[in-house]
Structure formats: structure tokens, C-alpha cells
Amino acid sequence: MVPVAACVGISKAPSYGRGSYTGAFMMKIDGKISPVPPGKIIRGFLILMVVLLFGTAGYMLIERWNFLDALYMTVITITTVGYREVGNVSEAGRVFTIIV
């Protein structure tokens, strides 16, 4: 039996038995367990990094914020936390926030 944290989750596959995927991650969706190729995990991580860099650079250019404030605003925007804005956001900054 493959340990899965929740109904939909990702866990490390066991390294025993026939058909085991040593070193792969397993995903359980709708009761079916299948391996998640490492390439998909890496691709997802790279997409996240590109969005973070794009958002941070955009806020630095448009709002003239420092790196940490721009990164913070990007993180709270893409995670939909919306805790509070770093400062007053211009009209161009609002449009950029919609794009991010």
C-alpha cells in the first residue's frame, strides 16, 4: 500500500515489490495511484520561479519598490493571501497585479 497524506496528495513511493517506482513520487486522484515524473515536478518549480521573477521585476520597475517589497507583493498576490499591499499602488501597478 502506498502512503498518501490525503485523498489527493503526493507521497514518496515505497522501494519494494513488483512495479515499484523507486525515487518517483506517487499521486492519488480519485482512488487511482500513478507515478508523477520528476520532469513535471521540476517544470512546475521552474514555472513558479519564472512567475516570481516576473512579478518581482515588474513591481520593481513599475512601482519603484525595493526587491524585498516587490517579492513580498508578488508572493501575496499569487498565493491570493492579500494580507496588505506594500504601499500605494498606481494604476499601472493595479493592471500589472491583474496580469500576475
ROSE-4610 file (N, C-alpha, C; in Angstrom, 1 decimal, always signed):
// ROSE-4610
residu = [M/M/M/V/V/V/P/P/P/V/V/V/A/A/A/A/A/A/C/C/C/V/V/V/G/G/G/I/I/I/S/S/S/K/K/K/A/A/A/P/P/P/S/S/S/Y/Y/Y/G/G/G/R/R/R/G/G/G/S/S/S/Y/Y/Y/T/T/T/G/G/G/A/A/A/F/F/F/M/M/M/M/M/M/K/K/K/I/I/I/D/D/D/G/G/G/K/K/K/I/I/I/S/S/S/P/P/P/V/V/V/P/P/P/P/P/P/G/G/G/K/K/K/I/I/I/I/I/I/R/R/R/G/G/G/F/F/F/L/L/L/I/I/I/L/L/L/M/M/M/V/V/V/V/V/V/L/L/L/L/L/L/F/F/F/G/G/G/T/T/T/A/A/A/G/G/G/Y/Y/Y/M/M/M/L/L/L/I/I/I/E/E/E/R/R/R/W/W/W/N/N/N/F/F/F/L/L/L/D/D/D/A/A/A/L/L/L/Y/Y/Y/M/M/M/T/T/T/V/V/V/I/I/I/T/T/T/I/I/I/T/T/T/T/T/T/V/V/V/G/G/G/Y/Y/Y/R/R/R/E/E/E/V/V/V/G/G/G/N/N/N/V/V/V/S/S/S/E/E/E/A/A/A/G/G/G/R/R/R/V/V/V/F/F/F/T/T/T/I/I/I/I/I/I/V/V/V]
num = [1/1/1/2/2/2/3/3/3/4/4/4/5/5/5/6/6/6/7/7/7/8/8/8/9/9/9/10/10/10/11/11/11/12/12/12/13/13/13/14/14/14/15/15/15/16/16/16/17/17/17/18/18/18/19/19/19/20/20/20/21/21/21/22/22/22/23/23/23/24/24/24/25/25/25/26/26/26/27/27/27/28/28/28/29/29/29/30/30/30/31/31/31/32/32/32/33/33/33/34/34/34/35/35/35/36/36/36/37/37/37/38/38/38/39/39/39/40/40/40/41/41/41/42/42/42/43/43/43/44/44/44/45/45/45/46/46/46/47/47/47/48/48/48/49/49/49/50/50/50/51/51/51/52/52/52/53/53/53/54/54/54/55/55/55/56/56/56/57/57/57/58/58/58/59/59/59/60/60/60/61/61/61/62/62/62/63/63/63/64/64/64/65/65/65/66/66/66/67/67/67/68/68/68/69/69/69/70/70/70/71/71/71/72/72/72/73/73/73/74/74/74/75/75/75/76/76/76/77/77/77/78/78/78/79/79/79/80/80/80/81/81/81/82/82/82/83/83/83/84/84/84/85/85/85/86/86/86/87/87/87/88/88/88/89/89/89/90/90/90/91/91/91/92/92/92/93/93/93/94/94/94/95/95/95/96/96/96/97/97/97/98/98/98/99/99/99/100/100/100]
x = [+0.8/+0.0/+0.9/+0.6/+1.3/+0.8/+1.7/+1.2/+0.8/-0.4/-0.8/-1.4/-1.0/-1.4/-2.8/-3.4/-4.8/-5.4/-6.7/-7.4/-6.7/-6.2/-5.4/-4.1/-3.0/-1.8/-0.6/+0.6/+1.8/+2.6/+3.1/+4.0/+5.1/+6.1/+7.2/+6.8/+7.2/+6.8/+7.7/+7.1/+7.9/+8.9/+10.0/+11.0/+11.0/+9.9/+9.8/+8.6/+8.7/+7.6/+7.7/+6.9/+6.9/+6.2/+6.8/+6.2/+6.4/+7.3/+7.5/+8.3/+8.1/+8.8/+9.8/+10.9/+11.9/+12.4/+12.3/+12.7/+11.6/+10.5/+9.4/+8.4/+7.6/+6.5/+5.3/+4.4/+3.1/+2.0/+1.0/-0.2/-1.4/-2.3/-3.6/-4.7/-5.4/-6.5/-7.7/-8.8/-10.0/-9.7/-8.9/-8.6/-7.6/-7.1/-6.1/-4.7/-3.7/-2.4/-1.5/-0.8/+0.1/+1.4/+2.5/+3.7/+3.7/+4.3/+4.5/+5.9/+6.1/+7.5/+8.3/+9.5/+10.3/+10.3/+10.2/+10.2/+9.0/+7.9/+6.7/+6.9/+7.5/+7.8/+8.8/+9.8/+10.8/+10.2/+9.4/+8.7/+7.8/+7.0/+6.2/+7.0/+8.1/+9.0/+9.6/+10.0/+10.5/+9.5/+8.3/+7.2/+6.9/+6.9/+6.8/+7.9/+9.1/+10.3/+10.2/+9.7/+9.5/+8.5/+7.4/+6.3/+6.8/+7.5/+8.1/+9.0/+9.9/+10.9/+10.2/+9.2/+8.4/+7.7/+7.0/+6.3/+7.2/+8.3/+9.2/+9.8/+10.3/+10.9/+9.8/+8.6/+7.6/+7.2/+7.1/+6.9/+8.1/+9.3/+10.4/+10.5/+10.1/+10.1/+8.9/+7.7/+6.5/+6.4/+6.5/+6.3/+7.5/+8.7/+10.0/+10.2/+9.7/+9.9/+11.2/+11.7/+13.0/+12.6/+13.7/+13.5/+12.6/+12.8/+12.0/+10.5/+10.2/+8.8/+8.2/+8.9/+8.4/+8.1/+9.1/+8.9/+7.7/+7.6/+6.5/+5.2/+5.1/+3.8/+3.5/+4.5/+4.3/+3.8/+4.4/+4.0/+2.6/+2.2/+0.9/-0.2/+0.3/-0.6/-0.9/+0.2/+0.0/-0.6/-0.4/-0.9/-2.3/-2.8/-4.1/-4.4/-3.3/-3.4/-4.0/-3.4/-3.9/-3.8/-2.8/-2.6/-2.7/-1.9/-1.9/-0.9/-1.2/-0.3/+0.9/+2.0/+3.3/+3.1/+2.6/+2.4/+1.2/+1.0/+0.0/+0.4/-0.6/-0.3/-0.9/-0.1/-0.6/-1.5/-2.1/-3.0/-2.3/-1.1/-0.2/+0.1/+0.3/+0.6/-0.6/-1.8/-3.0/-3.2/-3.0/-3.1/-2.1/-0.8/+0.2/-0.2/-0.8/-1.3/-2.3/-3.2/-4.2/-3.5/-2.4/-1.7/-0.9/-0.3/+0.4/-0.5]
y = [-1.2/+0.0/+1.2/+2.2/+3.4/+4.5/+5.0/+6.0/+7.3/+7.8/+9.1/+9.9/+11.2/+12.0/+12.3/+12.6/+12.9/+12.2/+12.5/+11.9/+12.3/+13.5/+14.0/+14.4/+13.7/+14.1/+13.5/+13.9/+13.3/+12.8/+11.6/+11.0/+10.2/+9.9/+9.1/+7.7/+7.1/+5.7/+4.8/+3.7/+2.7/+2.0/+1.5/+1.0/-0.6/-1.2/-2.6/-3.1/-4.4/-5.0/-4.8/-5.6/-5.6/-4.3/-3.6/-2.4/-1.2/-1.3/-0.1/+1.0/+2.2/+3.3/+3.9/+3.3/+3.8/+5.2/+6.2/+7.5/+8.4/+7.8/+8.6/+9.0/+10.0/+10.4/+9.8/+9.5/+8.9/+9.9/+9.9/+10.8/+10.0/+10.2/+9.5/+10.5/+10.2/+11.1/+10.1/+10.3/+9.5/+8.0/+7.7/+6.3/+5.7/+6.3/+5.7/+6.3/+5.4/+5.8/+5.7/+6.8/+6.8/+7.6/+7.3/+8.0/+9.4/+10.3/+11.7/+11.8/+11.9/+12.0/+13.2/+13.1/+14.2/+15.4/+15.2/+16.3/+17.2/+16.7/+17.5/+18.3/+17.7/+18.5/+19.6/+19.3/+20.3/+21.4/+21.1/+22.1/+23.0/+22.4/+23.2/+24.2/+23.7/+24.6/+25.7/+25.4/+26.4/+27.5/+27.0/+28.0/+28.9/+28.3/+29.2/+30.2/+29.8/+30.7/+31.8/+31.5/+32.5/+33.5/+33.0/+33.9/+34.8/+34.3/+35.1/+36.2/+35.8/+36.7/+37.8/+37.4/+38.3/+39.3/+38.8/+39.7/+40.7/+40.1/+41.0/+42.1/+41.7/+42.7/+43.7/+43.3/+44.2/+45.2/+44.8/+45.8/+46.7/+46.1/+47.0/+48.1/+47.8/+48.7/+49.7/+49.2/+50.0/+50.9/+50.2/+50.9/+51.5/+51.2/+51.6/+51.1/+49.9/+49.3/+48.5/+48.3/+47.5/+46.0/+45.2/+43.8/+43.1/+43.3/+42.6/+43.0/+44.2/+44.7/+44.1/+44.1/+43.6/+42.1/+41.4/+39.9/+39.6/+40.4/+40.2/+40.4/+41.5/+41.8/+40.7/+40.1/+39.1/+37.8/+37.5/+36.2/+36.4/+37.5/+37.6/+37.7/+38.1/+38.2/+36.8/+36.0/+34.7/+33.6/+33.8/+32.9/+33.3/+34.4/+35.0/+35.3/+35.5/+35.8/+37.2/+38.2/+39.5/+40.2/+39.9/+40.4/+41.9/+42.6/+44.0/+44.4/+45.5/+46.0/+46.7/+46.6/+47.2/+48.7/+49.3/+50.7/+51.1/+52.3/+52.7/+52.2/+51.6/+51.0/+51.9/+52.3/+53.1/+52.4/+53.1/+52.4/+51.4/+51.7/+50.7/+49.5/+49.8/+48.7/+47.8/+48.4/+47.6/+46.7/+47.2/+46.4/+45.3/+45.6/+44.6/+43.5/+43.9/+42.9/+42.0/+42.5/+41.7/+40.6/+41.1/+40.2/+39.1/+39.5/+38.5/+37.5]
z = [+0.0/+0.0/+0.0/-0.8/-0.9/+0.1/+0.9/+1.9/+1.2/+1.4/+0.8/+1.9/+2.0/+3.1/+3.0/+1.9/+1.8/+0.6/+0.3/-0.8/-2.1/-2.2/-3.3/-2.7/-3.0/-2.4/-3.1/-2.7/-3.3/-2.2/-2.4/-1.4/-2.0/-1.3/-1.8/-1.9/-3.1/-3.4/-2.6/-2.1/-1.5/-2.5/-2.0/-2.9/-2.8/-2.8/-2.7/-3.6/-3.9/-4.6/-6.1/-6.8/-8.3/-8.8/-9.7/-10.3/-9.5/-8.5/-7.7/-8.5/-8.2/-8.9/-7.9/-7.7/-6.7/-7.1/-6.2/-6.4/-7.1/-7.4/-8.0/-6.9/-7.3/-6.4/-6.9/-6.0/-6.4/-6.1/-7.0/-6.8/-6.8/-5.8/-5.7/-6.1/-7.2/-7.6/-7.9/-7.2/-7.4/-7.2/-6.2/-5.9/-6.8/-7.8/-8.7/-8.3/-8.2/-7.8/-9.1/-9.4/-10.6/-10.3/-10.9/-10.6/-11.3/-10.6/-11.1/-11.6/-12.9/-13.4/-12.8/-12.5/-11.9/-12.8/-14.1/-15.0/-14.8/-14.4/-14.2/-12.9/-11.9/-10.6/-10.9/-11.7/-12.0/-12.8/-13.8/-14.7/-13.8/-12.9/-12.0/-11.2/-10.7/-9.9/-10.7/-12.0/-12.8/-13.2/-13.5/-13.8/-12.6/-11.4/-10.2/-10.1/-10.3/-10.3/-11.3/-12.5/-13.6/-13.2/-12.6/-12.2/-11.1/-10.1/-9.0/-9.6/-10.5/-11.0/-11.9/-12.7/-13.5/-12.6/-11.6/-10.7/-9.9/-9.4/-8.6/-9.5/-10.7/-11.6/-12.0/-12.3/-12.7/-11.6/-10.4/-9.3/-9.1/-9.2/-9.1/-10.1/-11.4/-12.5/-12.4/-12.2/-12.2/-11.0/-9.8/-8.6/-7.9/-8.4/-7.9/-6.4/-6.2/-4.9/-4.8/-3.6/-3.5/-3.7/-3.8/-4.1/-3.1/-1.8/-0.8/-0.9/-1.0/-1.1/-2.3/-3.5/-4.7/-4.6/-4.1/-3.9/-3.0/-1.9/-0.9/-1.6/-2.4/-3.1/-4.1/-4.8/-5.7/-5.0/-3.9/-3.2/-2.7/-2.1/-1.5/-2.7/-3.9/-5.0/-5.6/-5.8/-6.5/-5.5/-4.2/-3.2/-2.8/-3.3/-3.0/-1.5/-0.8/+0.6/+0.8/+0.0/+0.0/+1.4/+2.2/+3.5/+3.6/+2.9/+2.7/+1.6/+1.0/+0.0/+0.6/+0.0/+0.5/+0.6/-0.4/-0.5/-1.4/-1.7/-2.6/-4.0/-4.7/-6.0/-7.0/-8.0/-9.1/-10.0/-10.9/-11.9/-12.7/-13.1/-13.9/-13.0/-11.7/-10.8/-10.6/-10.6/-10.5/-11.7/-12.9/-14.1/-14.1/-13.6/-13.5/-12.5/-11.4/-10.4/-11.0/-11.9/-12.5/-13.4/-14.1/-15.1/-14.3/-13.2/-12.4/-11.9]
